[in-house]
Amino acid sequence: MMEPEAIRALLQAGLTDADVEVVGDGRHFQARIVSSDFEDLPLLRRHRLVYDLLQAHIDSDVLHAISMRTLTPAQAAAEQD
């Protein structure tokens, strides 16, 4: 079982200037991830970048599922308006 805070820490360590919010029940999680690393990347590449950071935990079945919203800082700011 994995805690949301552990996922948040992994993503913040692996992404530039990441603002990460994670909620979940220990196996299924939802994440909102904002990072400048997502600039100029299509959605699929953004998700692959995140999955690559979490792959070891997915492979070991500690992390069963994660749904995510991946945003650039500009996209996140536009949501605030």
N, CA, C and O atoms as a Maestro MAE file, in Angstrom:
{
 s_m_m2io_version
 :::
 2.0.0
}

f_m_ct {
 s_m_title
 :::
 protein
 m_atom[324] {
  # First column is atom index #
  i_m_mmod_type
  r_m_x_coord
  r_m_y_coord
  r_m_z_coord
  i_m_residue_number
  s_m_chain_name
  s_m_pdb_residue_name
  s_m_pdb_atom_name
  i_m_atomic_number
  :::
  1 25 0.846 -1.178 0.000 1 A "MET " " N  " 7
  2 3 0.000 0.000 0.000 1 A "MET " " CA " 6
  3 2 0.893 1.243 0.000 1 A "MET " " C  " 6
  4 15 1.963 1.258 0.608 1 A "MET " " O  " 8
  5 25 0.436 2.265 -0.683 2 A "MET " " N  " 7
  6 3 1.220 3.481 -0.837 2 A "MET " " CA " 6
  7 2 0.406 4.674 -0.346 2 A "MET " " C  " 6
  8 15 -0.811 4.721 -0.523 2 A "MET " " O  " 8
  9 25 1.075 5.615 0.258 3 A "GLU " " N  " 7
  10 3 0.417 6.826 0.743 3 A "GLU " " CA " 6
  11 2 0.478 7.920 -0.321 3 A "GLU " " C  " 6
  12 15 1.448 7.995 -1.076 3 A "GLU " " O  " 8
  13 25 -0.553 8.771 -0.388 4 A "PRO " " N  " 7
  14 3 -0.532 9.882 -1.342 4 A "PRO " " CA " 6
  15 2 0.717 10.753 -1.206 4 A "PRO " " C  " 6
  16 15 1.247 11.241 -2.204 4 A "PRO " " O  " 8
  17 25 1.179 10.944 0.009 5 A "GLU " " N  " 7
  18 3 2.365 11.778 0.243 5 A "GLU " " CA " 6
  19 2 3.607 11.178 -0.415 5 A "GLU " " C  " 6
  20 15 4.465 11.914 -0.902 5 A "GLU " " O  " 8
  21 25 3.707 9.855 -0.433 6 A "ALA " " N  " 7
  22 3 4.856 9.200 -1.064 6 A "ALA " " CA " 6
  23 2 4.845 9.427 -2.574 6 A "ALA " " C  " 6
  24 15 5.893 9.659 -3.177 6 A "ALA " " O  " 8
  25 25 3.675 9.362 -3.178 7 A "ILE " " N  " 7
  26 3 3.563 9.631 -4.615 7 A "ILE " " CA " 6
  27 2 3.919 11.082 -4.894 7 A "ILE " " C  " 6
  28 15 4.662 11.379 -5.829 7 A "ILE " " O  " 8
  29 25 3.387 11.977 -4.083 8 A "ARG " " N  " 7
  30 3 3.684 13.403 -4.249 8 A "ARG " " CA " 6
  31 2 5.187 13.648 -4.178 8 A "ARG " " C  " 6
  32 15 5.732 14.388 -4.996 8 A "ARG " " O  " 8
  33 25 5.856 13.041 -3.219 9 A "ALA " " N  " 7
  34 3 7.301 13.223 -3.059 9 A "ALA " " CA " 6
  35 2 8.068 12.688 -4.273 9 A "ALA " " C  " 6
  36 15 9.011 13.330 -4.737 9 A "ALA " " O  " 8
  37 25 7.679 11.535 -4.785 10 A "LEU " " N  " 7
  38 3 8.340 10.972 -5.970 10 A "LEU " " CA " 6
  39 2 8.196 11.897 -7.172 10 A "LEU " " C  " 6
  40 15 9.160 12.133 -7.900 10 A "LEU " " O  " 8
  41 25 6.999 12.416 -7.377 11 A "LEU " " N  " 7
  42 3 6.756 13.283 -8.525 11 A "LEU " " CA " 6
  43 2 7.467 14.624 -8.374 11 A "LEU " " C  " 6
  44 15 8.011 15.154 -9.342 11 A "LEU " " O  " 8
  45 25 7.461 15.166 -7.168 12 A "GLN " " N  " 7
  46 3 8.163 16.436 -6.957 12 A "GLN " " CA " 6
  47 2 9.666 16.276 -7.144 12 A "GLN " " C  " 6
  48 15 10.331 17.195 -7.622 12 A "GLN " " O  " 8
  49 25 10.202 15.130 -6.775 13 A "ALA " " N  " 7
  50 3 11.637 14.893 -6.947 13 A "ALA " " CA " 6
  51 2 12.008 14.709 -8.415 13 A "ALA " " C  " 6
  52 15 13.121 15.043 -8.821 13 A "ALA " " O  " 8
  53 25 11.084 14.181 -9.209 14 A "GLY " " N  " 7
  54 3 11.400 13.865 -10.594 14 A "GLY " " CA " 6
  55 2 11.003 14.899 -11.623 14 A "GLY " " C  " 6
  56 15 11.400 14.800 -12.784 14 A "GLY " " O  " 8
  57 25 10.217 15.903 -11.213 15 A "LEU " " N  " 7
  58 3 9.735 16.921 -12.145 15 A "LEU " " CA " 6
  59 2 10.182 18.310 -11.700 15 A "LEU " " C  " 6
  60 15 10.244 18.596 -10.504 15 A "LEU " " O  " 8
  61 25 10.485 19.153 -12.650 16 A "THR " " N  " 7
  62 3 10.942 20.505 -12.361 16 A "THR " " CA " 6
  63 2 9.809 21.346 -11.793 16 A "THR " " C  " 6
  64 15 8.720 21.398 -12.364 16 A "THR " " O  " 8
  65 25 10.068 22.005 -10.663 17 A "ASP " " N  " 7
  66 3 9.110 22.938 -10.051 17 A "ASP " " CA " 6
  67 2 7.698 22.366 -9.994 17 A "ASP " " C  " 6
  68 15 6.737 23.065 -10.313 17 A "ASP " " O  " 8
  69 25 7.565 21.126 -9.598 18 A "ALA " " N  " 7
  70 3 6.260 20.463 -9.626 18 A "ALA " " CA " 6
  71 2 5.383 20.888 -8.457 18 A "ALA " " C  " 6
  72 15 5.822 20.950 -7.309 18 A "ALA " " O  " 8
  73 25 4.136 21.177 -8.786 19 A "ASP " " N  " 7
  74 3 3.086 21.384 -7.795 19 A "ASP " " CA " 6
  75 2 2.171 20.176 -7.934 19 A "ASP " " C  " 6
  76 15 1.515 20.005 -8.961 19 A "ASP " " O  " 8
  77 25 2.125 19.342 -6.909 20 A "VAL " " N  " 7
  78 3 1.448 18.050 -7.016 20 A "VAL " " CA " 6
  79 2 0.424 17.903 -5.897 20 A "VAL " " C  " 6
  80 15 0.725 18.124 -4.724 20 A "VAL " " O  " 8
  81 25 -0.787 17.526 -6.282 21 A "GLU " " N  " 7
  82 3 -1.840 17.183 -5.329 21 A "GLU " " CA " 6
  83 2 -2.247 15.744 -5.616 21 A "GLU " " C  " 6
  84 15 -2.552 15.395 -6.756 21 A "GLU " " O  " 8
  85 25 -2.250 14.907 -4.577 22 A "VAL " " N  " 7
  86 3 -2.602 13.491 -4.750 22 A "VAL " " CA " 6
  87 2 -3.597 13.097 -3.665 22 A "VAL " " C  " 6
  88 15 -3.414 13.410 -2.489 22 A "VAL " " O  " 8
  89 25 -4.646 12.409 -4.079 23 A "VAL " " N  " 7
  90 3 -5.590 11.811 -3.137 23 A "VAL " " CA " 6
  91 2 -5.789 10.361 -3.554 23 A "VAL " " C  " 6
  92 15 -5.630 10.008 -4.722 23 A "VAL " " O  " 8
  93 25 -6.140 9.526 -2.575 24 A "GLY " " N  " 7
  94 3 -6.375 8.130 -2.918 24 A "GLY " " CA " 6
  95 2 -6.561 7.266 -1.696 24 A "GLY " " C  " 6
  96 15 -6.479 7.730 -0.559 24 A "GLY " " O  " 8
  97 25 -6.816 5.987 -1.958 25 A "ASP " " N  " 7
  98 3 -7.148 5.046 -0.896 25 A "ASP " " CA " 6
  99 2 -6.029 4.053 -0.576 25 A "ASP " " C  " 6
  100 15 -6.248 3.082 0.148 25 A "ASP " " O  " 8
  101 25 -4.839 4.295 -1.111 26 A "GLY " " N  " 7
  102 3 -3.735 3.382 -0.854 26 A "GLY " " CA " 6
  103 2 -3.347 2.550 -2.068 26 A "GLY " " C  " 6
  104 15 -2.206 2.101 -2.173 26 A "GLY " " O  " 8
  105 25 -4.293 2.338 -2.991 27 A "ARG " " N  " 7
  106 3 -3.993 1.603 -4.224 27 A "ARG " " CA " 6
  107 2 -4.462 2.342 -5.471 27 A "ARG " " C  " 6
  108 15 -3.865 2.197 -6.538 27 A "ARG " " O  " 8
  109 25 -5.516 3.127 -5.348 28 A "HIS " " N  " 7
  110 3 -6.059 3.899 -6.467 28 A "HIS " " CA " 6
  111 2 -5.946 5.383 -6.117 28 A "HIS " " C  " 6
  112 15 -6.373 5.817 -5.047 28 A "HIS " " O  " 8
  113 25 -5.366 6.144 -7.033 29 A "PHE " " N  " 7
  114 3 -5.081 7.548 -6.743 29 A "PHE " " CA " 6
  115 2 -5.521 8.457 -7.882 29 A "PHE " " C  " 6
  116 15 -5.653 8.038 -9.032 29 A "PHE " " O  " 8
  117 25 -5.743 9.719 -7.519 30 A "GLN " " N  " 7
  118 3 -5.984 10.782 -8.484 30 A "GLN " " CA " 6
  119 2 -4.944 11.858 -8.199 30 A "GLN " " C  " 6
  120 15 -4.688 12.200 -7.044 30 A "GLN " " O  " 8
  121 25 -4.346 12.391 -9.268 31 A "ALA " " N  " 7
  122 3 -3.296 13.397 -9.098 31 A "ALA " " CA " 6
  123 2 -3.525 14.571 -10.046 31 A "ALA " " C  " 6
  124 15 -3.957 14.401 -11.186 31 A "ALA " " O  " 8
  125 25 -3.227 15.748 -9.549 32 A "ARG " " N  " 7
  126 3 -3.167 16.965 -10.365 32 A "ARG " " CA " 6
  127 2 -1.716 17.418 -10.290 32 A "ARG " " C  " 6
  128 15 -1.206 17.726 -9.212 32 A "ARG " " O  " 8
  129 25 -1.056 17.455 -11.443 33 A "ILE " " N  " 7
  130 3 0.381 17.700 -11.489 33 A "ILE " " CA " 6
  131 2 0.650 18.886 -12.405 33 A "ILE " " C  " 6
  132 15 0.260 18.885 -13.573 33 A "ILE " " O  " 8
  133 25 1.314 19.888 -11.866 34 A "VAL " " N  " 7
  134 3 1.689 21.071 -12.644 34 A "VAL " " CA " 6
  135 2 3.210 21.127 -12.681 34 A "VAL " " C  " 6
  136 15 3.865 21.114 -11.638 34 A "VAL " " O  " 8
  137 25 3.771 21.191 -13.890 35 A "SER " " N  " 7
  138 3 5.227 21.261 -14.032 35 A "SER " " CA " 6
  139 2 5.596 21.903 -15.361 35 A "SER " " C  " 6
  140 15 4.920 21.713 -16.372 35 A "SER " " O  " 8
  141 25 6.670 22.658 -15.338 36 A "SER " " N  " 7
  142 3 7.183 23.234 -16.584 36 A "SER " " CA " 6
  143 2 7.762 22.149 -17.498 36 A "SER " " C  " 6
  144 15 7.972 22.396 -18.685 36 A "SER " " O  " 8
  145 25 8.020 20.960 -16.965 37 A "ASP " " N  " 7
  146 3 8.488 19.846 -17.801 37 A "ASP " " CA " 6
  147 2 7.450 19.441 -18.848 37 A "ASP " " C  " 6
  148 15 7.790 18.787 -19.834 37 A "ASP " " O  " 8
  149 25 6.203 19.818 -18.644 38 A "PHE " " N  " 7
  150 3 5.136 19.455 -19.576 38 A "PHE " " CA " 6
  151 2 5.011 20.416 -20.757 38 A "PHE " " C  " 6
  152 15 4.245 20.159 -21.686 38 A "PHE " " O  " 8
  153 25 5.759 21.523 -20.726 39 A "GLU " " N  " 7
  154 3 5.700 22.495 -21.820 39 A "GLU " " CA " 6
  155 2 5.992 21.798 -23.145 39 A "GLU " " C  " 6
  156 15 6.940 21.020 -23.252 39 A "GLU " " O  " 8
  157 25 5.183 22.080 -24.138 40 A "ASP " " N  " 7
  158 3 5.365 21.576 -25.510 40 A "ASP " " CA " 6
  159 2 5.253 20.057 -25.642 40 A "ASP " " C  " 6
  160 15 5.622 19.506 -26.679 40 A "ASP " " O  " 8
  161 25 4.757 19.376 -24.623 41 A "LEU " " N  " 7
  162 3 4.564 17.927 -24.722 41 A "LEU " " CA " 6
  163 2 3.080 17.617 -24.912 41 A "LEU " " C  " 6
  164 15 2.234 18.216 -24.249 41 A "LEU " " O  " 8
  165 25 2.760 16.688 -25.811 42 A "PRO " " N  " 7
  166 3 1.364 16.254 -25.919 42 A "PRO " " CA " 6
  167 2 0.966 15.466 -24.666 42 A "PRO " " C  " 6
  168 15 1.821 15.006 -23.909 42 A "PRO " " O  " 8
  169 25 -0.323 15.322 -24.465 43 A "LEU " " N  " 7
  170 3 -0.847 14.677 -23.266 43 A "LEU " " CA " 6
  171 2 -0.247 13.292 -23.030 43 A "LEU " " C  " 6
  172 15 0.126 12.962 -21.904 43 A "LEU " " O  " 8
  173 25 -0.153 12.494 -24.065 44 A "LEU " " N  " 7
  174 3 0.388 11.144 -23.910 44 A "LEU " " CA " 6
  175 2 1.831 11.155 -23.407 44 A "LEU " " C  " 6
  176 15 2.194 10.328 -22.571 44 A "LEU " " O  " 8
  177 25 2.641 12.056 -23.891 45 A "ARG " " N  " 7
  178 3 4.041 12.140 -23.436 45 A "ARG " " CA " 6
  179 2 4.110 12.639 -21.997 45 A "ARG " " C  " 6
  180 15 4.978 12.210 -21.237 45 A "ARG " " O  " 8
  181 25 3.216 13.529 -21.620 46 A "ARG " " N  " 7
  182 3 3.170 13.998 -20.224 46 A "ARG " " CA " 6
  183 2 2.872 12.831 -19.296 46 A "ARG " " C  " 6
  184 15 3.533 12.647 -18.274 46 A "ARG " " O  " 8
  185 25 1.866 12.044 -19.668 47 A "HIS " " N  " 7
  186 3 1.493 10.902 -18.832 47 A "HIS " " CA " 6
  187 2 2.614 9.872 -18.788 47 A "HIS " " C  " 6
  188 15 2.870 9.290 -17.734 47 A "HIS " " O  " 8
  189 25 3.285 9.636 -19.908 48 A "ARG " " N  " 7
  190 3 4.403 8.693 -19.933 48 A "ARG " " CA " 6
  191 2 5.509 9.159 -18.991 48 A "ARG " " C  " 6
  192 15 6.117 8.342 -18.299 48 A "ARG " " O  " 8
  193 25 5.772 10.447 -18.960 49 A "LEU " " N  " 7
  194 3 6.787 11.004 -18.069 49 A "LEU " " CA " 6
  195 2 6.447 10.690 -16.609 49 A "LEU " " C  " 6
  196 15 7.319 10.299 -15.833 49 A "LEU " " O  " 8
  197 25 5.193 10.862 -16.249 50 A "VAL " " N  " 7
  198 3 4.752 10.567 -14.882 50 A "VAL " " CA " 6
  199 2 4.821 9.061 -14.610 50 A "VAL " " C  " 6
  200 15 5.337 8.640 -13.575 50 A "VAL " " O  " 8
  201 25 4.306 8.259 -15.529 51 A "TYR " " N  " 7
  202 3 4.349 6.802 -15.334 51 A "TYR " " CA " 6
  203 2 5.782 6.295 -15.197 51 A "TYR " " C  " 6
  204 15 6.041 5.384 -14.410 51 A "TYR " " O  " 8
  205 25 6.708 6.869 -15.947 52 A "ASP " " N  " 7
  206 3 8.110 6.456 -15.833 52 A "ASP " " CA " 6
  207 2 8.637 6.679 -14.415 52 A "ASP " " C  " 6
  208 15 9.430 5.880 -13.918 52 A "ASP " " O  " 8
  209 25 8.208 7.748 -13.769 53 A "LEU " " N  " 7
  210 3 8.645 8.031 -12.401 53 A "LEU " " CA " 6
  211 2 8.042 7.049 -11.394 53 A "LEU " " C  " 6
  212 15 8.629 6.795 -10.342 53 A "LEU " " O  " 8
  213 25 6.884 6.505 -11.716 54 A "LEU " " N  " 7
  214 3 6.166 5.625 -10.787 54 A "LEU " " CA " 6
  215 2 6.254 4.145 -11.152 54 A "LEU " " C  " 6
  216 15 5.716 3.302 -10.435 54 A "LEU " " O  " 8
  217 25 6.922 3.818 -12.252 55 A "GLN " " N  " 7
  218 3 6.880 2.466 -12.819 55 A "GLN " " CA " 6
  219 2 7.281 1.364 -11.845 55 A "GLN " " C  " 6
  220 15 6.645 0.311 -11.822 55 A "GLN " " O  " 8
  221 25 8.304 1.578 -11.052 56 A "ALA " " N  " 7
  222 3 8.740 0.533 -10.114 56 A "ALA " " CA " 6
  223 2 7.630 0.179 -9.129 56 A "ALA " " C  " 6
  224 15 7.477 -0.985 -8.759 56 A "ALA " " O  " 8
  225 25 6.863 1.166 -8.707 57 A "HIS " " N  " 7
  226 3 5.773 0.927 -7.757 57 A "HIS " " CA " 6
  227 2 4.573 0.275 -8.444 57 A "HIS " " C  " 6
  228 15 3.847 -0.505 -7.828 57 A "HIS " " O  " 8
  229 25 4.371 0.598 -9.714 58 A "ILE " " N  " 7
  230 3 3.311 -0.047 -10.493 58 A "ILE " " CA " 6
  231 2 3.678 -1.511 -10.737 58 A "ILE " " C  " 6
  232 15 2.844 -2.399 -10.562 58 A "ILE " " O  " 8
  233 25 4.919 -1.760 -11.139 59 A "ASP " " N  " 7
  234 3 5.384 -3.126 -11.414 59 A "ASP " " CA " 6
  235 2 5.293 -4.026 -10.190 59 A "ASP " " C  " 6
  236 15 4.988 -5.212 -10.310 59 A "ASP " " O  " 8
  237 25 5.555 -3.468 -9.014 60 A "SER " " N  " 7
  238 3 5.510 -4.263 -7.785 60 A "SER " " CA " 6
  239 2 4.095 -4.349 -7.215 60 A "SER " " C  " 6
  240 15 3.882 -4.962 -6.169 60 A "SER " " O  " 8
  241 25 3.131 -3.737 -7.901 61 A "ASP " " N  " 7
  242 3 1.714 -3.731 -7.515 61 A "ASP " " CA " 6
  243 2 1.456 -3.012 -6.193 61 A "ASP " " C  " 6
  244 15 0.409 -3.204 -5.574 61 A "ASP " " O  " 8
  245 25 2.400 -2.193 -5.766 62 A "VAL " " N  " 7
  246 3 2.171 -1.335 -4.607 62 A "VAL " " CA " 6
  247 2 1.209 -0.221 -5.004 62 A "VAL " " C  " 6
  248 15 0.353 0.191 -4.221 62 A "VAL " " O  " 8
  249 25 1.367 0.248 -6.218 63 A "LEU " " N  " 7
  250 3 0.494 1.272 -6.796 63 A "LEU " " CA " 6
  251 2 -0.299 0.599 -7.910 63 A "LEU " " C  " 6
  252 15 0.265 0.194 -8.926 63 A "LEU " " O  " 8
  253 25 -1.590 0.484 -7.716 64 A "HIS " " N  " 7
  254 3 -2.416 -0.244 -8.688 64 A "HIS " " CA " 6
  255 2 -2.892 0.657 -9.825 64 A "HIS " " C  " 6
  256 15 -2.845 0.256 -10.988 64 A "HIS " " O  " 8
  257 25 -3.349 1.866 -9.504 65 A "ALA " " N  " 7
  258 3 -3.897 2.740 -10.548 65 A "ALA " " CA " 6
  259 2 -3.767 4.204 -10.138 65 A "ALA " " C  " 6
  260 15 -3.902 4.559 -8.967 65 A "ALA " " O  " 8
  261 25 -3.502 5.036 -11.135 66 A "ILE " " N  " 7
  262 3 -3.468 6.473 -10.901 66 A "ILE " " CA " 6
  263 2 -4.075 7.173 -12.115 66 A "ILE " " C  " 6
  264 15 -3.711 6.898 -13.259 66 A "ILE " " O  " 8
  265 25 -4.994 8.068 -11.842 67 A "SER " " N  " 7
  266 3 -5.510 8.926 -12.905 67 A "SER " " CA " 6
  267 2 -4.902 10.298 -12.656 67 A "SER " " C  " 6
  268 15 -4.667 10.685 -11.511 67 A "SER " " O  " 8
  269 25 -4.654 11.024 -13.727 68 A "MET " " N  " 7
  270 3 -3.925 12.281 -13.537 68 A "MET " " CA " 6
  271 2 -4.370 13.363 -14.496 68 A "MET " " C  " 6
  272 15 -4.853 13.104 -15.598 68 A "MET " " O  " 8
  273 25 -4.188 14.584 -14.033 69 A "ARG " " N  " 7
  274 3 -4.294 15.777 -14.864 69 A "ARG " " CA " 6
  275 2 -2.903 16.379 -14.862 69 A "ARG " " C  " 6
  276 15 -2.355 16.693 -13.806 69 A "ARG " " O  " 8
  277 25 -2.341 16.538 -16.033 70 A "THR " " N  " 7
  278 3 -0.991 17.090 -16.173 70 A "THR " " CA " 6
  279 2 -1.102 18.442 -16.856 70 A "THR " " C  " 6
  280 15 -1.600 18.547 -17.977 70 A "THR " " O  " 8
  281 25 -0.633 19.471 -16.171 71 A "LEU " " N  " 7
  282 3 -0.777 20.838 -16.649 71 A "LEU " " CA " 6
  283 2 0.554 21.568 -16.645 71 A "LEU " " C  " 6
  284 15 1.422 21.299 -15.815 71 A "LEU " " O  " 8
  285 25 0.702 22.493 -17.580 72 A "THR " " N  " 7
  286 3 1.826 23.424 -17.530 72 A "THR " " CA " 6
  287 2 1.449 24.530 -16.547 72 A "THR " " C  " 6
  288 15 0.272 24.679 -16.218 72 A "THR " " O  " 8
  289 25 2.416 25.304 -16.075 73 A "PRO " " N  " 7
  290 3 2.076 26.424 -15.197 73 A "PRO " " CA " 6
  291 2 1.083 27.396 -15.842 73 A "PRO " " C  " 6
  292 15 0.200 27.913 -15.159 73 A "PRO " " O  " 8
  293 25 1.213 27.647 -17.136 74 A "ALA " " N  " 7
  294 3 0.291 28.555 -17.822 74 A "ALA " " CA " 6
  295 2 -1.126 27.983 -17.846 74 A "ALA " " C  " 6
  296 15 -2.094 28.719 -17.655 74 A "ALA " " O  " 8
  297 25 -1.253 26.690 -18.077 75 A "GLN " " N  " 7
  298 3 -2.572 26.065 -18.072 75 A "GLN " " CA " 6
  299 2 -3.196 26.110 -16.680 75 A "GLN " " C  " 6
  300 15 -4.395 26.354 -16.542 75 A "GLN " " O  " 8
  301 25 -2.393 25.878 -15.659 76 A "ALA " " N  " 7
  302 3 -2.895 25.934 -14.288 76 A "ALA " " CA " 6
  303 2 -3.340 27.350 -13.939 76 A "ALA " " C  " 6
  304 15 -4.367 27.537 -13.287 76 A "ALA " " O  " 8
  305 25 -2.572 28.344 -14.368 77 A "ALA " " N  " 7
  306 3 -2.933 29.740 -14.106 77 A "ALA " " CA " 6
  307 2 -4.229 30.107 -14.821 77 A "ALA " " C  " 6
  308 15 -5.052 30.840 -14.272 77 A "ALA " " O  " 8
  309 25 -4.414 29.607 -16.033 78 A "ALA " " N  " 7
  310 3 -5.635 29.892 -16.790 78 A "ALA " " CA " 6
  311 2 -6.862 29.293 -16.100 78 A "ALA " " C  " 6
  312 15 -7.953 29.858 -16.178 78 A "ALA " " O  " 8
  313 25 -6.691 28.165 -15.433 79 A "GLU " " N  " 7
  314 3 -7.800 27.560 -14.690 79 A "GLU " " CA " 6
  315 2 -8.211 28.418 -13.504 79 A "GLU " " C  " 6
  316 15 -9.373 28.407 -13.097 79 A "GLU " " O  " 8
  317 25 -7.266 29.158 -12.954 80 A "GLN " " N  " 7
  318 3 -7.535 30.008 -11.799 80 A "GLN " " CA " 6
  319 2 -8.367 31.231 -12.171 80 A "GLN " " C  " 6
  320 15 -9.085 31.783 -11.337 80 A "GLN " " O  " 8
  321 25 -8.263 31.647 -13.432 81 A "ASP " " N  " 7
  322 3 -8.969 32.861 -13.889 81 A "ASP " " CA " 6
  323 2 -10.444 32.642 -14.080 81 A "ASP " " C  " 6
  324 15 -11.161 33.568 -14.459 81 A "ASP " " O  " 8
  :::
 }
 m_bond[323] {
  # First column is bond index #
  i_m_from
  i_m_to
  i_m_order
  :::
  1 1 2 1
  2 2 3 1
  3 3 4 2
  4 3 5 1
  5 5 6 1
  6 6 7 1
  7 7 8 2
  8 7 9 1
  9 9 10 1
  10 10 11 1
  11 11 12 2
  12 11 13 1
  13 13 14 1
  14 14 15 1
  15 15 16 2
  16 15 17 1
  17 17 18 1
  18 18 19 1
  19 19 20 2
  20 19 21 1
  21 21 22 1
  22 22 23 1
  23 23 24 2
  24 23 25 1
  25 25 26 1
  26 26 27 1
  27 27 28 2
  28 27 29 1
  29 29 30 1
  30 30 31 1
  31 31 32 2
  32 31 33 1
  33 33 34 1
  34 34 35 1
  35 35 36 2
  36 35 37 1
  37 37 38 1
  38 38 39 1
  39 39 40 2
  40 39 41 1
  41 41 42 1
  42 42 43 1
  43 43 44 2
  44 43 45 1
  45 45 46 1
  46 46 47 1
  47 47 48 2
  48 47 49 1
  49 49 50 1
  50 50 51 1
  51 51 52 2
  52 51 53 1
  53 53 54 1
  54 54 55 1
  55 55 56 2
  56 55 57 1
  57 57 58 1
  58 58 59 1
  59 59 60 2
  60 59 61 1
  61 61 62 1
  62 62 63 1
  63 63 64 2
  64 63 65 1
  65 65 66 1
  66 66 67 1
  67 67 68 2
  68 67 69 1
  69 69 70 1
  70 70 71 1
  71 71 72 2
  72 71 73 1
  73 73 74 1
  74 74 75 1
  75 75 76 2
  76 75 77 1
  77 77 78 1
  78 78 79 1
  79 79 80 2
  80 79 81 1
  81 81 82 1
  82 82 83 1
  83 83 84 2
  84 83 85 1
  85 85 86 1
  86 86 87 1
  87 87 88 2
  88 87 89 1
  89 89 90 1
  90 90 91 1
  91 91 92 2
  92 91 93 1
  93 93 94 1
  94 94 95 1
  95 95 96 2
  96 95 97 1
  97 97 98 1
  98 98 99 1
  99 99 100 2
  100 99 101 1
  101 101 102 1
  102 102 103 1
  103 103 104 2
  104 103 105 1
  105 105 106 1
  106 106 107 1
  107 107 108 2
  108 107 109 1
  109 109 110 1
  110 110 111 1
  111 111 112 2
  112 111 113 1
  113 113 114 1
  114 114 115 1
  115 115 116 2
  116 115 117 1
  117 117 118 1
  118 118 119 1
  119 119 120 2
  120 119 121 1
  121 121 122 1
  122 122 123 1
  123 123 124 2
  124 123 125 1
  125 125 126 1
  126 126 127 1
  127 127 128 2
  128 127 129 1
  129 129 130 1
  130 130 131 1
  131 131 132 2
  132 131 133 1
  133 133 134 1
  134 134 135 1
  135 135 136 2
  136 135 137 1
  137 137 138 1
  138 138 139 1
  139 139 140 2
  140 139 141 1
  141 141 142 1
  142 142 143 1
  143 143 144 2
  144 143 145 1
  145 145 146 1
  146 146 147 1
  147 147 148 2
  148 147 149 1
  149 149 150 1
  150 150 151 1
  151 151 152 2
  152 151 153 1
  153 153 154 1
  154 154 155 1
  155 155 156 2
  156 155 157 1
  157 157 158 1
  158 158 159 1
  159 159 160 2
  160 159 161 1
  161 161 162 1
  162 162 163 1
  163 163 164 2
  164 163 165 1
  165 165 166 1
  166 166 167 1
  167 167 168 2
  168 167 169 1
  169 169 170 1
  170 170 171 1
  171 171 172 2
  172 171 173 1
  173 173 174 1
  174 174 175 1
  175 175 176 2
  176 175 177 1
  177 177 178 1
  178 178 179 1
  179 179 180 2
  180 179 181 1
  181 181 182 1
  182 182 183 1
  183 183 184 2
  184 183 185 1
  185 185 186 1
  186 186 187 1
  187 187 188 2
  188 187 189 1
  189 189 190 1
  190 190 191 1
  191 191 192 2
  192 191 193 1
  193 193 194 1
  194 194 195 1
  195 195 196 2
  196 195 197 1
  197 197 198 1
  198 198 199 1
  199 199 200 2
  200 199 201 1
  201 201 202 1
  202 202 203 1
  203 203 204 2
  204 203 205 1
  205 205 206 1
  206 206 207 1
  207 207 208 2
  208 207 209 1
  209 209 210 1
  210 210 211 1
  211 211 212 2
  212 211 213 1
  213 213 214 1
  214 214 215 1
  215 215 216 2
  216 215 217 1
  217 217 218 1
  218 218 219 1
  219 219 220 2
  220 219 221 1
  221 221 222 1
  222 222 223 1
  223 223 224 2
  224 223 225 1
  225 225 226 1
  226 226 227 1
  227 227 228 2
  228 227 229 1
  229 229 230 1
  230 230 231 1
  231 231 232 2
  232 231 233 1
  233 233 234 1
  234 234 235 1
  235 235 236 2
  236 235 237 1
  237 237 238 1
  238 238 239 1
  239 239 240 2
  240 239 241 1
  241 241 242 1
  242 242 243 1
  243 243 244 2
  244 243 245 1
  245 245 246 1
  246 246 247 1
  247 247 248 2
  248 247 249 1
  249 249 250 1
  250 250 251 1
  251 251 252 2
  252 251 253 1
  253 253 254 1
  254 254 255 1
  255 255 256 2
  256 255 257 1
  257 257 258 1
  258 258 259 1
  259 259 260 2
  260 259 261 1
  261 261 262 1
  262 262 263 1
  263 263 264 2
  264 263 265 1
  265 265 266 1
  266 266 267 1
  267 267 268 2
  268 267 269 1
  269 269 270 1
  270 270 271 1
  271 271 272 2
  272 271 273 1
  273 273 274 1
  274 274 275 1
  275 275 276 2
  276 275 277 1
  277 277 278 1
  278 278 279 1
  279 279 280 2
  280 279 281 1
  281 281 282 1
  282 282 283 1
  283 283 284 2
  284 283 285 1
  285 285 286 1
  286 286 287 1
  287 287 288 2
  288 287 289 1
  289 289 290 1
  290 290 291 1
  291 291 292 2
  292 291 293 1
  293 293 294 1
  294 294 295 1
  295 295 296 2
  296 295 297 1
  297 297 298 1
  298 298 299 1
  299 299 300 2
  300 299 301 1
  301 301 302 1
  302 302 303 1
  303 303 304 2
  304 303 305 1
  305 305 306 1
  306 306 307 1
  307 307 308 2
  308 307 309 1
  309 309 310 1
  310 310 311 1
  311 311 312 2
  312 311 313 1
  313 313 314 1
  314 314 315 1
  315 315 316 2
  316 315 317 1
  317 317 318 1
  318 318 319 1
  319 319 320 2
  320 319 321 1
  321 321 322 1
  322 322 323 1
  323 323 324 2
  :::
 }
}
